């Protein structure tokens, strides 16, 4: 019995050693394979990973590449390289804090053959505060194991059911997932579509034990912040995931419909211009918008003149700052 652990890393020289140590120290009745996708870091990450590959040649597989692939393509190649009967995941800046994590999950899946995925509890490490806080998704595990109720319901607004580092799952579930599609369609995240597809094919189980640590940086929201150059690309990618899942499973849910997607993308672009203070661009966006949904109507009212637009802009900025402080 082999468990593969997939790791992707880029410019994480300060944390990757702790990540690898926390995985290689796992104890249990299984063989361990650690597959590392090092994505052409500009710091010392590659050298550190190479040292581990040389020190643990029977366990560590270090994948080489000649250019930076990006998160999705790097993740895809790592998943394809894993050969284990079960798989786990850990990012290069997170780590595990229980040497029995994998054995506990293997025991659970063996005892519950109807389940193809097992998650655990964990901690959030708030880096800026240097504080460890119990609680990581899934915060409210679904008792009957039907995680499709999380992803495919009218109340779904976004977000993953489980943080990937909490998961161990059966290799057979990968037959339902085409990672090349994830790359080709420009999905900005892998966890949402992967978990959503798995949820349609198996029950999920959960262990309450706190076995992992997820680092939360001040910069953790940067990629989707309004100042990030790929802000719109990120949100277009999220909606491309919804289109893909809608078509794959013939979904009839409103929050997977094209009307919902168009409204979402309109409002995200509108918020971008709002936070940038680009009143004219916001007006132009509204004038060319071909849908007339509640959010579009709201945007029209709030952009009826420059003063209202500016007041709303500062209100949203203050609300965002307060929300970020509360989360970090």
Backbone as numpy.savetxt, mean C-alpha at the origin, in Angstrom:
# Nx Ny Nz CAx CAy CAz Cx Cy Cz
8.59 -27.53 3.55 7.75 -26.34 3.55 8.63 -25.09 3.55
8.42 -24.23 2.57 9.24 -23.02 2.46 8.35 -21.78 2.52
8.79 -20.79 3.28 8.13 -19.49 3.31 9.08 -18.48 2.69
8.61 -17.79 1.66 9.39 -16.73 1.03 8.95 -15.39 1.60
9.91 -14.53 1.84 9.60 -13.17 2.29 10.11 -12.20 1.22
9.19 -11.43 0.67 9.51 -10.47 -0.39 9.83 -9.11 0.21
10.98 -8.56 -0.19 11.41 -7.26 0.31 11.77 -6.37 -0.87
11.19 -5.18 -0.92 11.66 -4.19 -1.88 12.29 -3.04 -1.09
13.37 -2.52 -1.64 14.09 -1.47 -0.92 14.76 -0.50 -1.88
14.80 0.74 -1.46 15.46 1.80 -2.24 15.87 2.91 -1.29
17.17 3.20 -1.27 17.71 4.27 -0.41 17.27 4.13 1.05
17.48 2.94 1.58 17.09 2.67 2.98 18.27 2.10 3.77
19.42 2.72 3.59 20.64 2.23 4.24 20.56 2.25 5.76
19.74 3.12 6.31 19.65 3.24 7.77 18.72 2.21 8.41
17.91 1.53 7.60 16.91 0.63 8.17 16.96 -0.80 7.62
17.55 -1.00 6.46 17.46 -2.30 5.79 18.09 -3.43 6.61
19.15 -3.14 7.34 19.80 -4.19 8.14 18.85 -4.68 9.24
18.16 -3.76 9.90 17.20 -4.16 10.93 16.07 -4.98 10.32
15.62 -4.58 9.14 14.58 -5.34 8.44 15.03 -6.77 8.21
16.21 -6.94 7.64 16.71 -8.27 7.30 16.99 -9.10 8.56
17.55 -8.49 9.58 17.82 -9.20 10.83 16.52 -9.74 11.44
15.46 -8.93 11.38 14.19 -9.33 12.00 13.52 -10.47 11.25
13.88 -10.65 10.00 13.32 -11.75 9.20 14.19 -12.99 9.31
15.48 -12.81 9.23 16.40 -13.94 9.27 16.43 -14.62 10.63
15.98 -13.93 11.68 15.96 -14.53 13.02 14.69 -15.33 13.28
13.80 -15.42 12.29 12.56 -16.17 12.47 12.83 -17.64 12.80
12.10 -18.16 13.74 12.26 -19.54 14.19 10.99 -20.32 13.88
11.18 -21.56 13.43 10.02 -22.39 13.16 10.36 -23.59 12.31
9.35 -24.39 12.03 9.50 -25.62 11.28 9.24 -25.36 9.80
10.13 -24.64 9.17 10.02 -24.31 7.75 11.38 -23.85 7.25
11.54 -23.88 5.95 12.71 -23.29 5.31 12.37 -21.85 4.95
13.36 -20.98 5.06 13.13 -19.55 4.81 13.88 -19.09 3.58
13.16 -18.37 2.72 13.76 -17.73 1.55 13.46 -16.23 1.64
14.49 -15.41 1.53 14.34 -13.96 1.58 14.74 -13.40 0.22
13.79 -12.85 -0.49 14.05 -12.32 -1.84 14.05 -10.79 -1.78
15.18 -10.19 -2.10 15.35 -8.74 -2.00 15.39 -8.11 -3.39
14.53 -7.14 -3.60 14.57 -6.34 -4.81 15.16 -4.97 -4.49
16.45 -4.82 -4.70 17.14 -3.56 -4.44 17.10 -2.75 -5.73
16.51 -1.55 -5.66 16.16 -0.82 -6.89 17.16 0.27 -7.24
18.44 -0.10 -7.33 19.49 0.84 -7.75 19.54 2.07 -6.85
19.69 1.83 -5.57 19.79 2.93 -4.61 21.01 3.80 -4.88
20.90 5.05 -4.46 22.03 5.98 -4.60 22.84 6.07 -3.31
22.41 5.34 -2.27 23.16 5.32 -1.02 23.82 3.94 -0.86
24.00 3.48 0.34 24.74 2.26 0.61 23.85 1.02 0.74
22.59 1.13 0.34 21.64 0.03 0.51 22.10 -1.24 -0.21
22.54 -1.09 -1.46 22.96 -2.26 -2.24 24.10 -3.00 -1.55
25.08 -2.27 -1.06 26.24 -2.90 -0.41 25.82 -3.67 0.83
24.88 -3.11 1.59 24.39 -3.79 2.80 23.67 -5.07 2.42
22.81 -5.00 1.42 22.08 -6.18 0.96 23.04 -7.25 0.44
24.08 -6.82 -0.24 25.07 -7.75 -0.78 25.80 -8.49 0.34
26.09 -7.79 1.43 26.73 -8.43 2.59 25.84 -9.54 3.15
24.54 -9.27 3.23 23.61 -10.29 3.75 23.50 -11.46 2.79
23.50 -11.18 1.50 23.41 -12.27 0.51 24.64 -13.17 0.60
25.80 -12.58 0.86 27.02 -13.35 0.99 27.08 -14.11 2.31
26.50 -13.53 3.36 26.52 -14.16 4.68 25.48 -15.27 4.81
24.38 -15.15 4.06 23.30 -16.13 4.13 22.96 -16.64 2.71
23.92 -17.29 2.06 23.73 -17.68 0.65 22.60 -18.67 0.42
22.24 -19.46 1.43 21.18 -20.45 1.26 19.79 -19.88 1.53
19.74 -18.65 2.05 18.44 -18.06 2.38 18.13 -16.77 1.62
19.16 -15.96 1.37 18.94 -14.64 0.78 19.20 -14.66 -0.72
18.21 -14.21 -1.47 18.32 -14.05 -2.91 18.27 -12.56 -3.21
19.35 -12.01 -3.72 19.43 -10.58 -4.03 19.31 -10.39 -5.53
18.23 -9.75 -5.95 17.99 -9.53 -7.38 18.74 -8.28 -7.85
19.44 -8.43 -8.95 20.19 -7.31 -9.51 19.40 -6.65 -10.64
19.64 -5.39 -10.84 19.13 -4.70 -12.03 20.05 -3.53 -12.34
19.96 -3.03 -13.56 20.90 -2.00 -14.00 20.32 -0.59 -13.97
19.02 -0.50 -13.69 18.39 0.82 -13.64 17.22 0.78 -12.68
16.82 1.94 -12.21 15.72 2.03 -11.26 14.40 1.66 -11.95
13.69 0.71 -11.36 12.44 0.21 -11.95 11.21 0.94 -11.44
11.28 1.45 -10.21 10.10 2.01 -9.58 9.44 0.95 -8.71
8.60 1.40 -7.80 8.02 0.51 -6.79 7.27 -0.66 -7.41
6.38 -0.41 -8.35 5.52 -1.47 -8.85 6.29 -2.53 -9.63
7.14 -2.10 -10.55 7.90 -3.08 -11.34 8.88 -3.85 -10.46
9.44 -3.18 -9.48 10.35 -3.86 -8.56 9.60 -4.90 -7.74
8.42 -4.52 -7.25 7.61 -5.46 -6.47 7.21 -6.66 -7.33
6.85 -6.40 -8.57 6.41 -7.48 -9.46 7.52 -8.50 -9.67
8.74 -8.04 -9.89 9.83 -9.00 -10.15 10.18 -9.79 -8.89
10.05 -9.16 -7.72 10.33 -9.86 -6.48 9.29 -10.96 -6.24
8.02 -10.65 -6.45 6.97 -11.64 -6.25 7.15 -12.83 -7.19
7.54 -12.55 -8.42 7.77 -13.63 -9.39 8.95 -14.50 -9.01
9.91 -13.91 -8.30 11.12 -14.65 -7.94 10.94 -15.53 -6.70
9.88 -15.27 -5.94 9.64 -16.06 -4.72 9.19 -17.48 -5.10
9.76 -18.46 -4.45 9.47 -19.86 -4.77 8.76 -20.60 -3.64
8.51 -19.96 -2.52 7.96 -20.63 -1.35 6.52 -21.07 -1.49
6.12 -21.98 -0.60 4.73 -22.44 -0.54 3.83 -21.36 0.06
4.44 -20.52 0.89 3.76 -19.38 1.51 4.64 -18.15 1.30
4.01 -16.98 1.30 4.75 -15.74 1.11 4.41 -14.73 2.19
5.43 -13.97 2.57 5.25 -12.81 3.43 5.87 -11.60 2.75
5.61 -10.42 3.29 6.09 -9.17 2.69 6.61 -8.26 3.78
7.70 -7.56 3.49 8.17 -6.52 4.41 8.94 -5.47 3.63
8.61 -4.22 3.82 9.34 -3.13 3.16 10.68 -2.93 3.85
11.61 -2.30 3.14 12.96 -2.12 3.65 13.12 -1.11 4.76
12.04 -0.48 5.17 12.11 0.43 6.32 11.19 0.01 7.46
10.60 -1.19 7.35 9.80 -1.76 8.43 10.52 -2.98 8.99
9.98 -3.56 10.05 10.61 -4.76 10.58 9.63 -5.55 11.42
10.03 -6.78 11.74 9.20 -7.66 12.56 9.77 -7.71 13.97
8.91 -7.91 14.95 9.35 -7.87 16.35 8.98 -9.13 17.12
8.66 -10.20 16.40 8.32 -11.47 17.02 9.01 -12.58 16.22
9.93 -13.30 16.85 10.68 -14.34 16.16 9.80 -15.52 15.74
8.60 -15.59 16.28 7.67 -16.67 15.95 6.58 -16.23 14.98
6.72 -15.03 14.42 5.67 -14.50 13.55 5.27 -15.49 12.45
6.22 -15.92 11.67 5.91 -16.78 10.54 5.36 -18.13 11.00
5.92 -18.69 12.07 5.44 -19.99 12.56 4.00 -19.88 13.06
3.69 -18.80 13.76 2.32 -18.60 14.24 1.34 -18.54 13.07
1.71 -17.84 12.03 0.81 -17.71 10.88 0.71 -19.02 10.10
1.83 -19.74 10.00 1.81 -21.04 9.35 0.91 -22.00 10.12
1.02 -21.99 11.44 0.16 -22.85 12.27 -1.31 -22.51 12.07
-1.61 -21.21 12.00 -3.00 -20.79 11.83 -3.55 -21.28 10.49
-2.79 -21.08 9.44 -3.26 -21.48 8.10 -3.39 -22.99 7.99
-2.54 -23.72 8.69 -2.64 -25.18 8.69 -3.90 -25.64 9.43
-4.20 -24.94 10.52 -5.39 -25.30 11.32 -6.68 -24.80 10.69
-6.59 -23.83 9.79 -7.78 -23.26 9.14 -7.59 -23.33 7.62
-7.76 -24.50 7.04 -7.49 -24.67 5.60 -8.39 -23.84 4.69
-9.51 -23.36 5.23 -10.38 -22.50 4.41 -9.79 -21.12 4.21
-8.78 -20.77 4.99 -8.14 -19.45 4.90 -6.88 -19.52 4.05
-6.73 -18.54 3.18 -5.52 -18.47 2.35 -4.59 -17.36 2.78
-5.08 -16.49 3.68 -4.30 -15.36 4.17 -4.44 -15.29 5.68
-3.34 -14.97 6.35 -3.39 -14.74 7.80 -2.65 -13.44 8.12
-3.29 -12.57 8.87 -2.68 -11.30 9.28 -2.44 -11.32 10.79
-1.66 -10.35 11.24 -1.40 -10.21 12.68 -1.60 -8.75 13.09
-1.51 -8.52 14.39 -1.47 -7.16 14.89 -0.06 -6.59 14.77
0.09 -5.33 15.16 1.41 -4.72 15.06 1.44 -3.33 15.67
2.61 -2.71 15.55 2.84 -1.37 16.07 3.08 -0.38 14.93
2.74 0.86 15.21 3.20 1.98 14.38 4.32 2.68 15.13
5.46 2.85 14.49 6.55 3.60 15.10 6.53 5.01 14.53
6.14 5.99 15.35 6.07 7.38 14.93 7.47 7.97 15.05
8.15 8.05 13.93 9.57 8.39 13.92 9.82 9.77 14.51
8.99 10.74 14.12 9.22 12.12 14.59 9.08 12.22 16.11
8.19 11.46 16.68 7.99 11.48 18.13 8.83 10.44 18.86
9.45 9.53 18.11 10.17 8.39 18.69 9.25 7.63 19.64
8.09 7.27 19.10 7.04 6.65 19.93 6.47 5.43 19.24
6.33 4.34 20.00 5.74 3.11 19.50 4.29 3.03 19.94
3.38 2.90 18.97 1.95 2.91 19.27 1.32 1.60 18.78
0.67 0.84 19.66 -0.01 -0.38 19.21 -1.16 -0.03 18.27
-1.33 -0.84 17.25 -2.45 -0.64 16.35 -2.02 -0.46 14.92
-2.36 -1.41 14.08 -2.03 -1.37 12.66 -3.11 -2.15 11.92
-3.42 -1.74 10.71 -4.46 -2.43 9.94 -4.06 -3.89 9.69
-5.03 -4.81 9.91 -6.45 -4.59 10.17 -6.74 -4.28 11.64
-7.29 -3.09 11.88 -7.63 -2.69 13.24 -8.90 -3.38 13.72
-9.77 -3.69 12.78 -11.01 -4.40 13.11 -11.14 -5.61 12.18
-10.45 -6.69 12.50 -10.48 -7.87 11.63 -11.91 -8.36 11.39
-12.19 -8.74 10.17 -13.52 -9.23 9.82 -13.67 -10.66 10.32
-14.64 -10.89 11.20 -14.74 -12.15 11.93 -14.96 -13.36 11.03
-15.77 -13.21 9.98 -16.03 -14.38 9.14 -15.00 -14.55 8.03
-13.99 -13.64 7.98 -12.90 -13.78 7.03 -13.21 -13.34 5.61
-14.42 -12.80 5.39 -14.80 -12.37 4.03 -14.36 -10.92 3.82
-13.12 -10.74 3.42 -12.54 -9.40 3.27 -13.07 -8.70 2.02
-13.74 -9.43 1.15 -14.35 -8.77 -0.01 -15.37 -7.73 0.44
-15.92 -7.90 1.66 -16.87 -6.92 2.19 -16.20 -5.58 2.47
-14.91 -5.60 2.70 -14.15 -4.36 2.90 -13.96 -3.62 1.58
-13.51 -4.33 0.58 -13.15 -3.69 -0.69 -14.33 -3.44 -1.62
-15.32 -4.33 -1.56 -16.40 -4.26 -2.54 -17.74 -3.99 -1.84
-17.84 -2.79 -1.30 -19.09 -2.34 -0.69 -19.27 -0.87 -1.04
-20.49 -0.40 -0.94 -20.79 1.00 -1.28 -20.11 1.97 -0.31
-19.72 1.47 0.85 -19.11 2.35 1.86 -17.58 2.46 1.71
-17.01 1.70 0.78 -15.55 1.72 0.63 -15.09 3.06 0.05
-14.23 3.74 0.81 -13.70 5.04 0.36 -12.26 4.94 -0.10
-11.54 3.92 0.33 -10.15 3.76 -0.04 -9.37 3.15 1.11
-8.11 2.86 0.86 -7.27 2.28 1.90 -7.27 0.77 1.87
-6.25 0.18 2.49 -6.12 -1.27 2.49 -6.72 -1.87 3.75
-7.14 -3.09 3.63 -7.66 -3.81 4.79 -6.54 -4.13 5.77
-5.40 -4.56 5.24 -4.28 -4.97 6.08 -2.98 -4.36 5.57
-2.12 -3.93 6.47 -0.78 -3.53 6.08 -0.04 -4.78 5.60
0.62 -4.69 4.46 1.22 -5.90 3.86 2.18 -6.65 4.77
2.93 -5.95 5.63 3.91 -6.64 6.47 3.27 -7.54 7.52
1.95 -7.42 7.72 1.26 -8.30 8.67 0.85 -9.62 8.02
0.95 -9.74 6.71 0.35 -10.87 5.98 1.31 -12.03 5.76
0.75 -13.23 5.79 1.34 -14.42 5.17 0.21 -15.07 4.38
0.51 -15.49 3.14 -0.55 -16.05 2.31 -0.03 -17.22 1.49
-0.96 -18.05 1.05 -0.63 -19.22 0.25 -0.20 -18.81 -1.15
0.82 -19.46 -1.63 1.35 -19.14 -2.95 0.30 -19.30 -4.05
-0.60 -20.26 -3.88 -1.59 -20.55 -4.91 -2.46 -19.35 -5.26
-2.55 -18.38 -4.35 -3.36 -17.19 -4.63 -2.77 -16.33 -5.73
-1.48 -16.48 -5.97 -0.83 -15.66 -7.00 -1.30 -16.01 -8.41
-1.91 -17.17 -8.57 -2.41 -17.54 -9.90 -3.52 -16.59 -10.37
-4.13 -15.89 -9.42 -5.23 -14.98 -9.76 -4.73 -13.55 -10.02
-3.45 -13.32 -9.83 -2.91 -11.96 -9.89 -1.90 -11.83 -11.01
-2.11 -10.86 -11.87 -1.19 -10.58 -12.97 -0.44 -9.28 -12.67
0.75 -9.42 -12.12 1.51 -8.24 -11.74 1.96 -7.41 -12.94
2.06 -8.05 -14.09 2.41 -7.30 -15.31 1.33 -6.28 -15.65
0.08 -6.65 -15.39 -1.03 -5.71 -15.61 -0.89 -4.53 -14.65
-0.53 -4.81 -13.42 -0.33 -3.74 -12.44 0.69 -2.72 -12.96
1.76 -3.24 -13.54 2.82 -2.37 -14.06 2.36 -1.63 -15.31
1.78 -2.36 -16.25 1.40 -1.78 -17.54 0.33 -0.71 -17.40
-0.56 -0.87 -16.43 -1.65 0.09 -16.26 -1.30 1.22 -15.30
-0.07 1.21 -14.82 0.40 2.32 -14.01 -0.19 2.40 -12.62
-0.48 1.24 -12.01 -1.00 1.25 -10.65 0.06 1.84 -9.72
-0.29 2.81 -8.88 0.70 3.43 -8.00 0.97 2.63 -6.73
0.09 1.68 -6.41 0.25 0.84 -5.22 -0.06 -0.60 -5.60
0.56 -1.51 -4.89 0.34 -2.93 -5.16 -0.59 -3.59 -4.15
-0.65 -3.03 -2.94 -1.38 -3.70 -1.87 -2.90 -3.71 -2.08
-3.45 -2.60 -2.51 -4.90 -2.51 -2.71 -5.39 -3.53 -3.75
-4.89 -3.51 -4.99 -5.42 -4.47 -5.96 -5.10 -5.92 -5.60
-3.91 -6.18 -5.05 -3.53 -7.54 -4.68 -4.46 -8.09 -3.61
-4.70 -7.30 -2.57 -5.57 -7.76 -1.48 -7.01 -7.90 -1.94
-7.46 -6.97 -2.77 -8.84 -7.02 -3.25 -9.08 -8.30 -4.06
-8.13 -8.66 -4.90 -8.26 -9.88 -5.71 -8.21 -11.11 -4.81
-7.29 -11.14 -3.87 -7.21 -12.26 -2.94 -8.51 -12.43 -2.17
-9.11 -11.31 -1.80 -10.35 -11.35 -1.01 -11.50 -12.01 -1.76
-11.42 -12.02 -3.08 -12.47 -12.66 -3.88 -12.25 -14.17 -4.03
-11.11 -14.66 -3.55 -10.77 -16.06 -3.78 -10.52 -16.87 -2.51
-10.49 -16.22 -1.35 -10.21 -16.97 -0.14 -10.69 -16.23 1.10
-10.86 -16.96 2.17 -11.13 -16.37 3.48 -9.82 -15.89 4.10
-9.91 -14.91 4.99 -8.75 -14.39 5.70 -8.88 -14.71 7.19
-7.74 -15.01 7.81 -7.72 -15.21 9.25 -6.86 -14.15 9.91
-6.89 -14.10 11.23 -6.14 -13.07 11.95 -5.66 -13.58 13.30
-4.46 -13.14 13.68 -3.88 -13.39 14.99 -3.67 -12.03 15.65
-4.11 -11.89 16.89 -4.02 -10.60 17.57 -2.60 -10.21 17.98
-1.69 -11.16 18.06 -0.33 -10.88 18.52 0.30 -9.73 17.74
1.01 -8.85 18.46 1.70 -7.72 17.83 3.07 -8.18 17.36
3.21 -8.40 16.07 4.42 -9.05 15.55 5.26 -8.17 14.63
4.76 -6.98 14.26 5.46 -6.17 13.26 5.50 -4.71 13.69
6.42 -3.97 13.05 6.55 -2.53 13.31 6.57 -1.80 11.98
5.62 -0.88 11.83 5.49 -0.08 10.61 5.92 1.35 10.92
6.95 1.81 10.24 7.46 3.15 10.48 6.58 4.21 9.81
6.23 5.24 10.58 5.46 6.37 10.05 6.36 7.60 10.13
6.73 8.11 8.97 7.60 9.27 8.89 6.77 10.54 8.72
7.37 11.68 9.03 6.74 12.96 8.71 6.48 13.05 7.22
7.37 12.41 6.45 7.28 12.47 4.99 6.39 11.38 4.41
5.73 10.58 5.27 5.02 9.41 4.76 3.87 9.75 3.84
3.33 10.97 3.95 2.22 11.36 3.07 2.70 12.17 1.88
4.02 12.32 1.72 4.55 13.20 0.68 4.11 12.79 -0.71
4.10 11.48 -0.96 3.84 11.02 -2.32 2.47 11.43 -2.82
1.52 11.58 -1.91 0.18 11.94 -2.34 -0.18 13.37 -1.90
0.81 14.15 -1.48 0.53 15.51 -1.08 0.36 16.39 -2.30
-0.25 17.54 -2.09 -0.54 18.44 -3.21 0.72 19.04 -3.82
1.81 19.01 -3.08 3.06 19.56 -3.59 3.86 18.55 -4.39
3.47 17.30 -4.33 4.24 16.27 -5.02 4.00 16.33 -6.53
5.05 16.26 -7.34 4.88 16.36 -8.80 4.04 15.24 -9.41
3.92 14.11 -8.68 3.15 13.00 -9.21 1.78 12.87 -8.53
1.33 13.96 -7.95 0.04 13.95 -7.23 -1.10 13.45 -8.12
-1.26 14.08 -9.28 -2.37 13.69 -10.15 -2.16 12.30 -10.73
-0.92 11.97 -11.06 -0.62 10.64 -11.59 -1.00 9.56 -10.58
-0.72 9.84 -9.31 -1.06 8.89 -8.24 -2.57 8.64 -8.19
-3.35 9.70 -8.21 -4.80 9.53 -8.10 -5.41 8.96 -9.37
-4.86 9.31 -10.53 -5.32 8.66 -11.76 -5.05 7.16 -11.68
-3.90 6.80 -11.10 -3.56 5.39 -10.95 -4.51 4.65 -10.02
-4.91 5.31 -8.92 -5.87 4.69 -8.00 -7.19 4.40 -8.71
-7.63 5.33 -9.53 -8.89 5.12 -10.24 -8.74 4.08 -11.35
-7.54 3.94 -11.88 -7.30 2.88 -12.87 -7.42 1.52 -12.20
-7.03 1.44 -10.94 -7.23 0.20 -10.18 -8.71 -0.12 -10.07
-9.51 0.91 -9.78 -10.96 0.68 -9.66 -11.56 0.22 -10.98
-11.11 0.82 -12.06 -11.61 0.39 -13.38 -11.24 -1.07 -13.63
-10.03 -1.43 -13.29 -9.55 -2.79 -13.51 -10.37 -3.79 -12.69
-10.56 -3.50 -11.41 -11.33 -4.40 -10.55 -12.80 -4.44 -10.96
-13.32 -3.30 -11.36 -14.73 -3.26 -11.82 -14.93 -4.20 -13.01
-14.03 -4.13 -13.97 -14.15 -4.95 -15.17 -13.84 -6.42 -14.88
-12.88 -6.66 -14.02 -12.46 -8.03 -13.71 -13.57 -8.81 -13.02
-14.30 -8.13 -12.12 -15.33 -8.81 -11.33 -16.75 -8.36 -11.67
-16.90 -7.62 -12.78 -18.22 -7.16 -13.23 -18.98 -6.48 -12.10
-18.33 -5.53 -11.44 -18.91 -4.85 -10.29 -19.99 -3.86 -10.72
-21.05 -3.78 -9.93 -22.13 -2.84 -10.18 -22.22 -1.78 -9.09
-21.16 -1.61 -8.34 -21.14 -0.66 -7.23 -20.92 0.77 -7.73
-21.59 1.73 -7.08 -21.44 3.13 -7.50 -20.01 3.61 -7.36
-19.34 3.23 -6.26 -17.98 3.73 -6.05 -16.93 3.05 -6.92
-17.38 2.21 -7.85 -16.50 1.67 -8.89 -17.00 2.08 -10.28
-18.05 2.90 -10.31 -18.64 3.30 -11.59 -17.82 4.41 -12.24
-18.05 4.60 -13.53 -17.30 5.65 -14.24 -17.70 7.03 -13.76
-18.96 7.22 -13.38 -19.38 8.52 -12.85 -18.63 8.85 -11.56
-18.50 7.88 -10.69 -17.75 8.09 -9.45 -16.30 8.42 -9.75
-15.70 7.68 -10.67 -14.29 7.88 -11.01 -14.06 9.26 -11.60
-14.93 9.69 -12.49 -14.77 11.01 -13.12 -14.92 12.13 -12.09
-15.88 11.96 -11.17 -16.04 12.96 -10.12 -14.82 13.00 -9.21
-14.32 11.84 -8.85 -13.13 11.75 -7.99 -11.95 12.47 -8.63
-11.71 12.19 -9.91 -10.56 12.78 -10.60 -10.74 14.29 -10.77
-11.96 14.70 -11.06 -12.22 16.14 -11.15 -11.88 16.83 -9.84
-12.38 16.26 -8.74 -12.22 16.93 -7.45 -10.77 16.94 -7.00
-10.04 15.87 -7.31 -8.61 15.85 -6.96 -7.85 16.93 -7.72
-8.18 17.11 -8.99 -7.50 18.16 -9.77 -7.92 19.54 -9.27
-9.18 19.66 -8.92 -9.66 20.93 -8.37 -8.93 21.27 -7.06
-8.78 20.29 -6.19 -8.07 20.53 -4.92 -6.61 20.90 -5.15
-6.01 20.32 -6.18 -4.63 20.68 -6.51 -4.53 22.18 -6.82
-5.42 22.68 -7.68 -5.41 24.10 -8.03 -5.78 24.96 -6.83
-6.67 24.45 -5.99 -7.05 25.18 -4.78 -5.85 25.38 -3.88
-5.12 24.32 -3.59 -3.98 24.43 -2.68 -2.84 25.24 -3.29
-2.77 25.25 -4.60 -1.75 26.06 -5.28 -2.19 27.51 -5.45
-3.45 27.78 -5.12 -3.97 29.13 -5.26 -4.18 29.55 -6.71
-4.39 28.59 -7.58 -4.55 28.88 -9.01 -6.03 29.01 -9.35
-6.54 30.19 -9.08 -7.98 30.45 -9.26 -8.41 30.28 -10.72
-7.64 30.82 -11.64 -8.01 30.74 -13.06 -8.02 29.31 -13.57
-7.05 28.51 -13.13 -7.03 27.12 -13.56 -8.23 26.36 -13.00
-8.60 26.68 -11.75 -9.76 26.05 -11.15 -11.03 26.40 -11.93
-11.15 27.67 -12.31 -12.31 28.12 -13.09 -12.35 27.41 -14.45
-11.17 27.29 -15.08 -11.10 26.64 -16.39 -11.47 25.17 -16.29
-11.03 24.52 -15.21 -11.37 23.11 -15.02 -12.87 22.94 -14.89
-13.50 23.80 -14.12 -14.95 23.72 -13.93 -15.69 23.99 -15.24
-15.21 24.92 -16.00 -15.89 25.28 -17.25 -15.85 24.17 -18.29
-14.85 23.32 -18.21 -14.72 22.23 -19.18 -15.26 20.90 -18.65
-15.71 20.89 -17.39 -16.20 19.67 -16.78 -17.57 19.28 -17.38
-17.72 18.03 -17.77 -18.93 17.58 -18.44 -19.88 16.81 -17.51
-19.53 16.72 -16.24 -20.42 16.07 -15.28 -20.95 17.13 -14.31
-22.08 16.82 -13.68 -22.70 17.80 -12.79 -23.11 17.13 -11.48
-22.13 16.58 -10.82 -22.35 15.83 -9.59 -22.27 16.78 -8.39
-22.61 16.30 -7.18 -22.57 17.17 -5.99 -21.22 17.87 -5.77
-20.11 17.17 -5.96 -18.82 17.80 -5.74 -18.50 18.85 -6.80
-18.95 18.62 -8.00 -18.76 19.62 -9.06 -19.59 20.87 -8.75
-20.81 20.66 -8.29 -21.66 21.80 -7.93 -21.05 22.59 -6.77
-20.49 21.86 -5.79 -19.85 22.52 -4.66 -18.66 23.35 -5.14
-17.85 22.77 -6.02 -16.68 23.49 -6.54 -17.09 24.75 -7.28
-18.18 24.69 -8.02 -18.66 25.86 -8.75 -19.01 26.99 -7.78
-19.71 26.65 -6.70 -20.08 27.67 -5.71 -18.86 28.28 -5.05
-17.89 27.42 -4.70 -16.71 27.89 -3.99 -15.71 28.61 -4.88
-15.98 28.58 -6.18 -15.10 29.26 -7.12 -15.86 30.36 -7.86
-16.98 30.75 -7.30 -17.80 31.78 -7.96 -17.10 33.13 -7.98
-16.23 33.37 -6.98 -15.39 34.57 -7.03 -14.09 34.29 -6.28
-13.11 35.16 -6.49 -11.76 34.94 -5.97 -11.75 34.92 -4.44
-12.54 35.76 -3.78 -12.53 35.85 -2.33 -13.01 34.55 -1.68
-14.15 34.04 -2.17 -14.67 32.78 -1.62 -13.66 31.66 -1.84
-13.07 31.61 -3.01 -12.06 30.62 -3.35 -10.88 30.68 -2.38
-10.41 31.88 -2.06 -9.26 32.07 -1.17 -9.58 31.66 0.26
-10.77 32.04 0.73 -11.18 31.66 2.09 -11.26 30.13 2.21
-11.84 29.50 1.21 -11.96 28.04 1.21 -10.58 27.39 1.16
-9.68 28.01 0.41 -8.31 27.48 0.30 -7.64 27.42 1.68
-7.72 28.48 2.43 -7.07 28.50 3.75 -7.78 27.59 4.75
-9.08 27.48 4.63 -9.82 26.55 5.47 -9.33 25.11 5.25
-9.19 24.72 3.98 -8.73 23.37 3.66 -7.29 23.14 4.10
-6.45 24.16 3.96 -5.05 24.02 4.36 -4.94 23.81 5.86
-5.67 24.58 6.62 -5.63 24.44 8.08 -6.17 23.07 8.50
-7.22 22.62 7.86 -7.79 21.31 8.17 -6.80 20.20 7.87
-6.08 20.32 6.76 -5.10 19.31 6.37 -3.95 19.25 7.37
-3.49 20.40 7.81 -2.38 20.46 8.78 -2.80 19.79 10.10
-4.01 20.11 10.57 -4.51 19.52 11.81 -4.62 18.01 11.69
-5.13 17.55 10.56 -5.31 16.11 10.34 -3.97 15.40 10.31
-2.98 15.99 9.64 -1.67 15.36 9.55 -1.00 15.28 10.92
-1.14 16.35 11.73 -0.54 16.34 13.06 -1.17 15.25 13.92
-2.47 15.06 13.79 -3.16 14.05 14.58 -2.71 12.64 14.20
-2.41 12.43 12.89 -2.01 11.10 12.44 -0.56 10.79 12.70
0.28 11.82 12.84 1.72 11.58 13.01 2.18 11.86 14.43
